[in-house]
């Protein structure tokens, strides 16, 4: 067997894409395993090994499918190898330790950059301006005030390749903000930077933004009250942010299990569309991934998350236009090192395969 060596581009993208998966939302720590982890693979109930990027509420369709027993209903067993796999997700997929990767689409791009035959087969969550919060410190109460400070201000965010880093670039471009940018390694450091007065404003995950506001900060843009016009000014075309991905040979050899998995996800989308945030919080609280997170906290956070979950009608489909928007944004806003959106290995026809989703919808 020929060994495909990662290119410098692939190595750079892999490092950055691990950060891209630091998506907005409320997260808990640790890994987790579904109840089916010890099951053996059978024709009646085939098994899929999966990794999830993080224990964040943004992965809502997957969490609901697991909590409500929808995988068992659709006769597929799921072994969660790692439920907090941000840094190692691409490696888990390319080494064959997992069959499916549920994580940021940027991580799939990183895998494609290494030359591996990878396919994205469904979208679980859209990247949009409503995915995070723009927050000022105790002394900054409006975007206009921040504009008036010229370059005599500091805007804090996370590292290149992250969703919050992209949001910082989008806000600065849309509102002609000229602050110096301080890109830190973690969400926790950005929160501390604002609350300690080291920075004037910052872009945050929704829950982190709320934490800053609770400690004396001010919403410059609250995702819960953002209008369509305000959202479109920042991100004109939402695109698939969290996706289901597999290597082409694995998808083909396990097509029956993959289609059943997606059928369960599709049913979860229907459940989500007809449920209240309180209903969903009750369901999620049964899972081991959110130990220590209260139902009340989930209920307050979920309305923001729900705005970016695909509708049952969309059913996780990824269109050519949506994929083009994703590649454009990764080049323009995320600053993935060495990334060329026009490279053939990233083309829709190479990376997106909706055949499994269509088969799942037909079940």
PyMOL commands that set and color helices and strands:
alter all, ss='L'
color gray80, all
select helices_A, chain A and resi 8-20+57-67+70-73+89-94+105-113+129-131+143-148+163-175+187-195+206-214+228-234+248-253+255-273+277-284+288-290+295-306+320-332+344-346+348-351+355-361
alter helices_A, ss='H'
color red, helices_A
select strands_A, chain A and resi 27-28+46-52+55-56+76-82+100-104+118-127+132-136+154-158+180-184+201-205+218-221+239-247
alter strands_A, ss='S'
color yellow, strands_A
deselect
rebuild
show_as cartoon
